[in-house]
Amino acid sequence: MTFTKWVLLIMVCAAVAAQARACRARCENHHYSCSKRGSFPCPSRCPRICYVNCKRCKVKCPVESTRRLSEASLSAACDKPGAVCHDPRFIGGDSSMFYFHGKKGKDFCLVSDKDLHINAHFMGKSATQEQELKHDLTWVKSIGVRFGSHQIYLGANKVARWESALDQLTLLVDGQSVLLPPRRGAQWEDRLSPLKITRVLNVNAVILQVPHKFSLTAWVVPVTAEESRVHGYGMTEDDCLAHLQLNFKFYELSPNVNGVLGQTYSSGFKSHLKVGGVMEGEDKFAVSHLFATDCKVASQGIEQVRLYLKLLCSVTLNALRLLPSGVVGLPALDNSVCVGLSLPFTLRLQLKLGHRGPDVKIVVPIATQNQSPVLHAVSRFTTLFTSTASPNVTRTTSVSHRN
């Protein structure tokens, strides 16, 4: 075999090995049939990160797309699924378009999943009777992203007079400032996580990428004097209302994902709004601060409660087995199992004591979004249950808890 053939053979083997090591992506939008086709290997030009265009069921390279981004294409991103733009207008994962106004100065949950939580801080003008507004005029001022043990802050600076050549974007990763040179294509990679940040314009526009989780294109824009005049935004000389425009792509969401935007990617979501309708329910999506996971629909809180329930089941069974059989009055505890473990905002535990033993049902009504009351309730309940166990233990027991 000649030297040239050896070289070609080595190159082919290397290409095959690289393809075998390539990451995979799948359509995470359950509204498309493509989501049922499993995962696809990332192409050789972007082996470490890619996403699936669910509508066309084709694999795309997000890094390649960022090289072609311009101000015009950023504006077009506001009309694609995953967009949060303007005042704020959402394009859901199911391609539905709706508004969510929230409240000025408040934080709301955009996406809540088992290992990903994204909140947004709303800025704007409060509704007044003089303006005859039914809701606050709002825009997204900043966002807080949590994945794993990491936190990302991305925000638009307050600007009196907009100058397009100046960077008005603030980035923090785990509390540390991220400084990118004002040059298109400039990159920053985190040493402690797979996060990569790339400038897609010289200033005011970046893409954040976390392989297998999400990519986020974010850019800062002001409210123009013409927009303020036409819509009555009331822009003042000391604030041009600079805000974020966002477009998300998600690579790995659970069917139970929630949040203002996240719910549109869930498997059971059906929008009852007309095109351009206003989504209500600020109380469901409100959070206590930008990195909190305590909104009522938080998937992380529900997952935590399920873990606590499993722990509670194990602790309770073990405690019962340690009690004298005459106190419990029920044999064959070694065969006891948990047969039911959940309600989103109520701790509900059901035990089956023995193969033919009766069910034990326990209900602890308590908010799920705060860890400490849940743990406290588990402790209180375990003590109560084991100290009062008797042959009449099959009745339902309720334990009230208040913060």
Secondary structure, 3 states (H helix, E strand, C coil): CCHHHHHHHHHHHHHHHHHHHCCEEECCCCCCHHHHHCEEECCCCCCCCCEEECCCCEEECHHHHHHCCCHHHHHHHCCCCCEEECCCEEECCCCCEEECCCCCCCEEEEEEECCEEEEEEEEEECCCCCCCCCCCEEEEEEEEEEECCEEEEEEECCCCCCCCCCCCEEEEECCEECCCCCCCCCEEECCCCCCEEEECCCCCEEEEEECCCEEEEEEEECCCHHHHHHHCCCCECCECCCEEEEEEEECCCCCCCECCCHHHHCCCCCCCCCCCEECCCHHHHEECCCCCCCCCCCHHHHHHHHHHHHHHHHHHHHHHHHCCHHHHCCCCHHHCEEEECCCCCEEEEEEECCCCCCEEEEEEECCCCCHHHHHHHHHHHHHHHHHCCCCCCCCCEECCCCC
